[in-house]
Amino acid sequence: MGRYARVWVVFRKELLDTLRDRRTLLAMIVVPVVLYPILMLVMVEALRSEKGRREAQRYQICVPDAEHASWLAGVLARAEAAESPTSAPGEAPADPSHDLHARVAASNISINVLPPGEDMWDAVTARKYHLGLVMDPPPMRVADGQSPAKFDPPNRVIQLVYSEVNPLSEFAFAHMRNVLDVENNRIVYLRLDAVSKDARWLEPIHVAGLSTASPDQQYAKILAAIVPFLLVIMTVTGAMYPAIDLTAGERERGTLETLAVSPVPVGQIVAGKFGVVIFIAMLSTALNLGSMTAMVHFTKLDQIVAAAGARGGNSADADVLQAAMEQRAAKGSATARLQAEQIERRKALRNASLGRIGLFKTAAPVVLLAMIPFAVLFSGVMLAACSFARTFKEAQNYMMPVMMCAVIPAMIVSYMPSIKLSGLLLVTPVANMVLLIREMFLGNWQAGPMFIAIFSNCLYAAAAVAVAAKLYGAEAVLFSDVGSYRTLLRRKFIRPRRVPSASLAMLTVALIFPAYFYAQQSAVDPTSDPAQVRIMLMLSQLLLIAAPALLVAWYTRCNLRETFSLRAPRPVAAIGALFMAVSAWPVSTLIFQIQAKLTGLDAAALAPFAQLEQVLMTGPLWLIVLALAILPAICEEILFRGFLTAGLKSRLSVLQTAVVVGLYFGFFHVLVEKLAVTILLGIVLTYVCLKSGSILAAMLVHVGNNAIALVAARVPQVAGLYGADVETPAGQIRMDGRLMVFVAIFVIGLILVTMARSAASEPDGRATHSV
């Protein structure tokens, strides 16, 4: 039986056992499939029920005398008559949010005159009345046929007494405020009508806001504050119970040791179990996301929310101004035509969005794909944490800190809408995923930040998988010997090894990445002093790239010579590396031009790099070459072609190792504009190191590529030698004889390196595989 067939057998067996567990089914299926529709139905029915109770309630309002009662009755009657119906009797309301808005009929409001000696404050406090109203000056008796506007004083002060801790009293207060606003406007217009007959004098400046966001974008903004947090929590919850059952559950049932002594390699057992955890986590995520999408689609919740927002804001403003703008535009006013055009665009956007699929539904598939590395990350973390637990209960205790590590960052970021997907948050687990999903729902598709966030999660996920596989096969974990856990970390208990394991290498790179990324973002500032920028870059290379790799290799008792390939290359390989070093820069330039042509990269996208290049190129040439060519080449080669390559080459072939390390190298630089160049350069450097058996050959090529580019930028003769004296616009490919010569030199050097029989290609097992 092949390797993958055994993994499939373990996966299928564990999946069936897991799906029989009621806790897993509850967290994975019942919660997402049933919870959201039930919550939606309960929420809508609760709002409708509350609306019905408010409308059926009879509200008691107390006033000091009969004049107040007569005046208030007239106000309520006029306000009810002024409210225009939205649909014919018996028909559904045109506004889908209208049936959730409570409207109190005047007949449901009782106006009570306070008995002599009764205090209004005490009566409302005792909840005898919902609201108290007193007006100064008091209302006047008006003869039939006379307008109250001619007799009322210039202004009145109306005091409403209510109890904020009484919900009905608070609602009555809000309703009466709206009624009195309507009455206030009526009196003002009556007075104006008696004076000038033109209501426009009331408002010399009318401010109307027109949002460019469509109704579905407005609704997506609401969901973006809630859904990312729910998805993160449900994904972590979905992975928790399978991870506990496949580790502590196995130990509690007494089957873990049996699996350990089976003829199947531990790595394949872990792969099958890990696949189950990831599958359950992603299935839970998909069901949650699918249930939310179905809820939004079938309940038309987006239309309800959009209509509710339109009722109180921009659409109403647009309708009010439309007639005035048309009149002014007809007279030839350019600004009025511009305003009318903006109003028409707002209306067209609102009408077009009614039949369009919402942002939430279009972003859902992409969000599901982006959640895969996140699910892998927490599946690995949980599997590793649960491996130490001896019982199911103990594993649940271990899960609490893991859950908090997901809940707290997700909650903090969710309640901070001003935070953007940038800076250190790009590489912060959980926080970057919440921000990424939020940006997707809002329609902010920025390739660079999204790429960095997803790649960082992929990097952490790979490290988590490697650590989980390593811990699951450790004897201290398998046999639950708490006293021997220290052997996993203390150096004197670590067995000497020839090269680091793949898990250790990937974990080290994953831990270095966020620290190095933050240091680079802090150091690379075009406004800073060039000398300070160079010092920061040099320190970050030494302390965050080379030093961690060397320290981990020493602490884990790896053979430093074998780990970092510290040997002289064969003469043929050295000559080939030299050929590649002198020709790597023009080849890299050609690859970059091809990438720019295919992706449509223009000069505007490269402007920040040009500005930064001017800063970095200021100063002595030898110092520039040392800081930007020699030191980065040495430090990066120590980490990637040394530590990472040594960890992977015992499990992968030469070509596979070169591709994987090249991808790590390219993504590590997080420059989307130069991604193809850095990935291919990483692949070539890894291939050179493996075939030559020496990291020095890779360093030579790396230094040559960087140094020649820097020298050519300062020395015109060098640029002319390589044919770079002719300016090539961005997005165009320059092909001439000199470039073809250097391409040929590079290919010859690569052939010479390939022909070399290195000392490292003999004892490394799978590293002997030829390309």
Secondary structure, DSSP 8 states (H G I E B T S, - for coil): --HHHHHHHHHHHHHHHHHT-HHHHIIIIIHHHHHHHHHHHHHHHHHHHHHHHHHHS-EEEEESSHHHHHHHHHHHHHHHHHS--SS-TTS--SSTTGGGS----GGGEEEEE--TT--HHHHHHTTS-SEEEEEES------TT--GGGTS-S--EEEEE--TT-HHHHHHHHHHHHHHHHHHHHHHHHHHHHHTS-GGGG-S--------S-HHHHHHHHHHTTHHHHHHHHHHHHHHHHHHIIIIIHHHHT-HHHHHTSSS-HHHHHHHHHHHHHHHHHHHHHHHHHHHHHHHHHHTHHHHHHHHHHHTSHHHHHHHHHHHHHHHHHTT-HHHHHHHHHHHHHHHHHHHGGGS--HHHHHHHHHHHHHHHHHHHHHHHHHHHHTT-SSHHHHHHHHHHHHHHHHHHHHHHHT-TT--S-GGGGGSTTHHHHHHHHHHHTT---HHHHHHHHHHHHHHHHHHHHHHHHHHT-HHHHTT-GGGGGGGT-GGGS--BSS--HHHHHHHHHHHHHHHHHHHHHH--TTS-HHHHHHHHHHHHIIIIIHHHHHHHHHTTB-HHHHTT-S---HHHHHHHHHHHHHHHHHHHHHHHHHHHHHT--HHHHHHHHHHHHHHT-S-HHHHHIIIIIHHHHHHIIIIIIIIHHHHTTTS-HHHHHHHHHHHHHHHTT-GGGHHHHHHHHHHHHHHHHHHT-HHHHHHHHHHHHHHHHHHHH-HHHHHHTTTTS---TT-----HHHHHHHHHHHHHHHHHHH---GGGSSSGGGG---
